[in-house]
């Protein structure tokens, strides 16, 4: 096969089927990058990563990849040539799980991320209260009591000291970093009508003090009661927060994200796209619990084939988190024997809802952190796979009876019964995981789980060895948006100081991890034929980095700096010199 045939197979085929004209020449590239170290993504799955020195781009797509000698002659009079000077280039990273809306609001409200003590948390809160008009709500979060010396949860009385509390100056609700626990002050509890006699909904809990009154700690579904009393952000604030979150994402090398935010956030994304200001590709998840009618209306609202923005899977929650001890476990927590977590569904109801939504043609994705939650999700998926979706005329082959075509997902899958891992593979369920969680959780996961269960937690390699597709993300803003922390965690299973490891037998190679952050994530959103590679016909989404991720020392992965982020051939982020 000639070089031209390899570069332009589709074009030559079309020429062969048309009358010959000397004017019909392959279109010249808009851009050629050369003299680089370019990871194309080819061979990653087989751990034989292909490296080339040049790529050609036209109309937002990769036209060709190869050596400088092969690619530079393709230039036309208007082609821009860029010397990479041996810079490392790779496909853009695809974050398979984040929350841009939550990140944006955290940036605009009370950001408690990284607070090293209750006192620091309260100092930040007091500063925000001082600059906020009386009577206005204080919201936000990011606090993590496991970082504090005494590891004691904050209370409403703690918040009352700096927010006005009983006088109602600032009703306050602050979510823990994982989003599965919140602490409210007295004024906020009163506004929501929560007392010691309030019955918590399925999947939630209200912690009480010695007098039988709420101590301020609210778990999982209880937090939903505040949606009726907390004023939503203005359109201007919502947009400003989303713009900050998107800028954060692109500056860390994300060219695609799979997002779960509010529907109002999606409308802002549409607004940005119409103004040509959307700089990252977004697949927006819908809420599993919404009615079929509402889900269909939201799906029909926007073109599903829009390469920059569309709706995707349905997101449901099976349980909470390990950090808050609300993840649903088959056996009690090792450090709290009376507690096995908070499942959010009865199995029969979950199965029925899954089948109904499968019949309507939706991909399903369930947040499941505990092993009981993962088993419940798998049971529901097994029921939905018996459905022949009514998407084609009677008598035609039902395209979604094959598990691979359905591609349901379990988000997080942090603790999974080893007996359930083959079920993932058998049902074609994708393990959508966030390796960076290990950097936080390894400080207390052993305490929560005990050594036997801990050994099969965050089991990336066990999933991969069983033939399960991995799709990696960050869970931003629960963790920082940088994917390089996740890459480091996946290949070392060590803390950031490098002096503690967590069951290193479940570590991955760099190639396996990069595949999960690019092509695995693309597969999880049915985009594996257009994203995740720098190969002819694929989207020209790529990043330039300050180091070679395949060869640099493992600790240096944490220091990785993005020099440039490119989406559809256009630079959307460039680091300052």
Secondary structure as the mmCIF struct_conf table of DSSP 4:
data_model
#
loop_
_struct_conf.conf_type_id
_struct_conf.id
_struct_conf.beg_label_comp_id
_struct_conf.beg_label_asym_id
_struct_conf.beg_label_seq_id
_struct_conf.end_label_comp_id
_struct_conf.end_label_asym_id
_struct_conf.end_label_seq_id
HELX_RH_AL_P HELX_RH_AL_P1 UNK A 3 UNK A 7
HELX_RH_AL_P HELX_RH_AL_P2 UNK A 9 UNK A 16
TURN_TY1_P TURN_TY1_P1 UNK A 17 UNK A 17
BEND BEND1 UNK A 18 UNK A 18
TURN_TY1_P TURN_TY1_P2 UNK A 22 UNK A 23
HELX_LH_PP_P HELX_LH_PP_P1 UNK A 26 UNK A 29
BEND BEND2 UNK A 30 UNK A 30
STRN STRN1 UNK A 31 UNK A 34
BEND BEND3 UNK A 35 UNK A 36
STRN STRN2 UNK A 37 UNK A 39
BEND BEND4 UNK A 41 UNK A 41
TURN_TY1_P TURN_TY1_P3 UNK A 42 UNK A 47
STRN STRN3 UNK A 51 UNK A 52
BEND BEND5 UNK A 53 UNK A 53
STRN STRN4 UNK A 54 UNK A 58
TURN_TY1_P TURN_TY1_P4 UNK A 59 UNK A 60
STRN STRN5 UNK A 61 UNK A 66
HELX_RH_AL_P HELX_RH_AL_P3 UNK A 68 UNK A 71
HELX_RH_3T_P HELX_RH_3T_P1 UNK A 72 UNK A 74
TURN_TY1_P TURN_TY1_P5 UNK A 77 UNK A 78
STRN STRN6 UNK A 80 UNK A 83
TURN_TY1_P TURN_TY1_P6 UNK A 85 UNK A 86
STRN STRN7 UNK A 88 UNK A 91
HELX_LH_PP_P HELX_LH_PP_P2 UNK A 92 UNK A 92
STRN STRN8 UNK A 93 UNK A 98
HELX_RH_AL_P HELX_RH_AL_P4 UNK A 100 UNK A 108
BEND BEND6 UNK A 109 UNK A 109
STRN STRN9 UNK A 110 UNK A 111
TURN_TY1_P TURN_TY1_P7 UNK A 113 UNK A 114
BEND BEND7 UNK A 117 UNK A 117
HELX_RH_AL_P HELX_RH_AL_P5 UNK A 118 UNK A 130
TURN_TY1_P TURN_TY1_P8 UNK A 131 UNK A 131
BEND BEND8 UNK A 132 UNK A 132
TURN_TY1_P TURN_TY1_P9 UNK A 134 UNK A 135
STRN STRN10 UNK A 138 UNK A 143
HELX_RH_3T_P HELX_RH_3T_P2 UNK A 145 UNK A 147
BEND BEND9 UNK A 148 UNK A 150
HELX_LH_PP_P HELX_LH_PP_P3 UNK A 152 UNK A 154
HELX_RH_AL_P HELX_RH_AL_P6 UNK A 156 UNK A 163
HELX_RH_3T_P HELX_RH_3T_P3 UNK A 165 UNK A 167
BEND BEND10 UNK A 169 UNK A 170
STRN STRN11 UNK A 172 UNK A 176
TURN_TY1_P TURN_TY1_P10 UNK A 177 UNK A 178
BEND BEND11 UNK A 179 UNK A 180
STRN STRN12 UNK A 181 UNK A 184
HELX_RH_AL_P HELX_RH_AL_P7 UNK A 186 UNK A 192
TURN_TY1_P TURN_TY1_P11 UNK A 193 UNK A 193
TURN_TY1_P TURN_TY1_P12 UNK A 196 UNK A 197
HELX_LH_PP_P HELX_LH_PP_P4 UNK A 198 UNK A 201
TURN_TY1_P TURN_TY1_P13 UNK A 202 UNK A 203
STRN STRN13 UNK A 204 UNK A 208
TURN_TY1_P TURN_TY1_P14 UNK A 210 UNK A 211
BEND BEND12 UNK A 212 UNK A 213
STRN STRN14 UNK A 214 UNK A 220
HELX_RH_3T_P HELX_RH_3T_P4 UNK A 221 UNK A 228
TURN_TY1_P TURN_TY1_P15 UNK A 229 UNK A 229
BEND BEND13 UNK A 230 UNK A 230
HELX_LH_PP_P HELX_LH_PP_P5 UNK A 231 UNK A 234
HELX_RH_AL_P HELX_RH_AL_P8 UNK A 235 UNK A 251
TURN_TY1_P TURN_TY1_P16 UNK A 252 UNK A 253
STRN STRN15 UNK A 254 UNK A 259
HELX_RH_AL_P HELX_RH_AL_P9 UNK A 263 UNK A 274
TURN_TY1_P TURN_TY1_P17 UNK A 275 UNK A 276
BEND BEND14 UNK A 280 UNK A 280
STRN STRN16 UNK A 281 UNK A 287
TURN_TY1_P TURN_TY1_P18 UNK A 288 UNK A 289
BEND BEND15 UNK A 290 UNK A 290
HELX_RH_AL_P HELX_RH_AL_P10 UNK A 292 UNK A 301
BEND BEND16 UNK A 302 UNK A 302
TURN_TY1_P TURN_TY1_P19 UNK A 304 UNK A 305
BEND BEND17 UNK A 307 UNK A 308
STRN STRN17 UNK A 309 UNK A 317
BEND BEND18 UNK A 318 UNK A 318
TURN_TY1_P TURN_TY1_P20 UNK A 322 UNK A 325
BEND BEND19 UNK A 327 UNK A 327
BEND BEND20 UNK A 330 UNK A 331
STRN STRN18 UNK A 333 UNK A 333
TURN_TY1_P TURN_TY1_P21 UNK A 334 UNK A 335
STRN STRN19 UNK A 336 UNK A 336
TURN_TY1_P TURN_TY1_P22 UNK A 337 UNK A 338
BEND BEND21 UNK A 345 UNK A 345
HELX_RH_AL_P HELX_RH_AL_P11 UNK A 347 UNK A 359
TURN_TY1_P TURN_TY1_P23 UNK A 360 UNK A 361
STRN STRN20 UNK A 364 UNK A 368
BEND BEND22 UNK A 370 UNK A 370
HELX_RH_AL_P HELX_RH_AL_P12 UNK A 371 UNK A 384
TURN_TY1_P TURN_TY1_P24 UNK A 385 UNK A 386
BEND BEND23 UNK A 390 UNK A 390
BEND BEND24 UNK A 392 UNK A 392
TURN_TY1_P TURN_TY1_P25 UNK A 394 UNK A 395
BEND BEND25 UNK A 396 UNK A 396
HELX_RH_3T_P HELX_RH_3T_P5 UNK A 399 UNK A 401
BEND BEND26 UNK A 402 UNK A 402
HELX_RH_AL_P HELX_RH_AL_P13 UNK A 403 UNK A 406
STRN STRN21 UNK A 409 UNK A 412
STRN STRN22 UNK A 415 UNK A 415
HELX_RH_AL_P HELX_RH_AL_P14 UNK A 418 UNK A 427
TURN_TY1_P TURN_TY1_P26 UNK A 428 UNK A 428
STRN STRN23 UNK A 430 UNK A 433
TURN_TY1_P TURN_TY1_P27 UNK A 435 UNK A 436
HELX_RH_AL_P HELX_RH_AL_P15 UNK A 437 UNK A 441
TURN_TY1_P TURN_TY1_P28 UNK A 442 UNK A 444
HELX_RH_AL_P HELX_RH_AL_P16 UNK A 445 UNK A 454
TURN_TY1_P TURN_TY1_P29 UNK A 455 UNK A 456
STRN STRN24 UNK A 457 UNK A 457
BEND BEND27 UNK A 458 UNK A 458
HELX_RH_AL_P HELX_RH_AL_P17 UNK A 460 UNK A 465
TURN_TY1_P TURN_TY1_P30 UNK A 466 UNK A 467
HELX_LH_PP_P HELX_LH_PP_P6 UNK A 468 UNK A 469
STRN STRN25 UNK A 470 UNK A 472
TURN_TY1_P TURN_TY1_P31 UNK A 476 UNK A 477
BEND BEND28 UNK A 478 UNK A 479
BEND BEND29 UNK A 481 UNK A 481
TURN_TY1_P TURN_TY1_P32 UNK A 483 UNK A 483
HELX_RH_AL_P HELX_RH_AL_P18 UNK A 484 UNK A 492
STRN STRN26 UNK A 494 UNK A 494
TURN_TY1_P TURN_TY1_P33 UNK A 496 UNK A 497
BEND BEND30 UNK A 498 UNK A 499
STRN STRN27 UNK A 501 UNK A 501
BEND BEND31 UNK A 502 UNK A 502
HELX_RH_3T_P HELX_RH_3T_P6 UNK A 504 UNK A 506
HELX_RH_AL_P HELX_RH_AL_P19 UNK A 510 UNK A 515
HELX_RH_PI_P HELX_RH_PI_P1 UNK A 516 UNK A 520
HELX_RH_AL_P HELX_RH_AL_P20 UNK A 521 UNK A 524
TURN_TY1_P TURN_TY1_P34 UNK A 525 UNK A 526
TURN_TY1_P TURN_TY1_P35 UNK A 528 UNK A 530
BEND BEND32 UNK A 531 UNK A 532
BEND BEND33 UNK A 535 UNK A 535
TURN_TY1_P TURN_TY1_P36 UNK A 536 UNK A 537
BEND BEND34 UNK A 538 UNK A 538
STRN STRN28 UNK A 539 UNK A 539
STRN STRN29 UNK A 542 UNK A 545
BEND BEND35 UNK A 546 UNK A 547
TURN_TY1_P TURN_TY1_P37 UNK A 549 UNK A 551
BEND BEND36 UNK A 552 UNK A 552
HELX_RH_3T_P HELX_RH_3T_P7 UNK A 554 UNK A 559
STRN STRN30 UNK A 562 UNK A 567
TURN_TY1_P TURN_TY1_P38 UNK A 568 UNK A 569
STRN STRN31 UNK A 570 UNK A 574
#
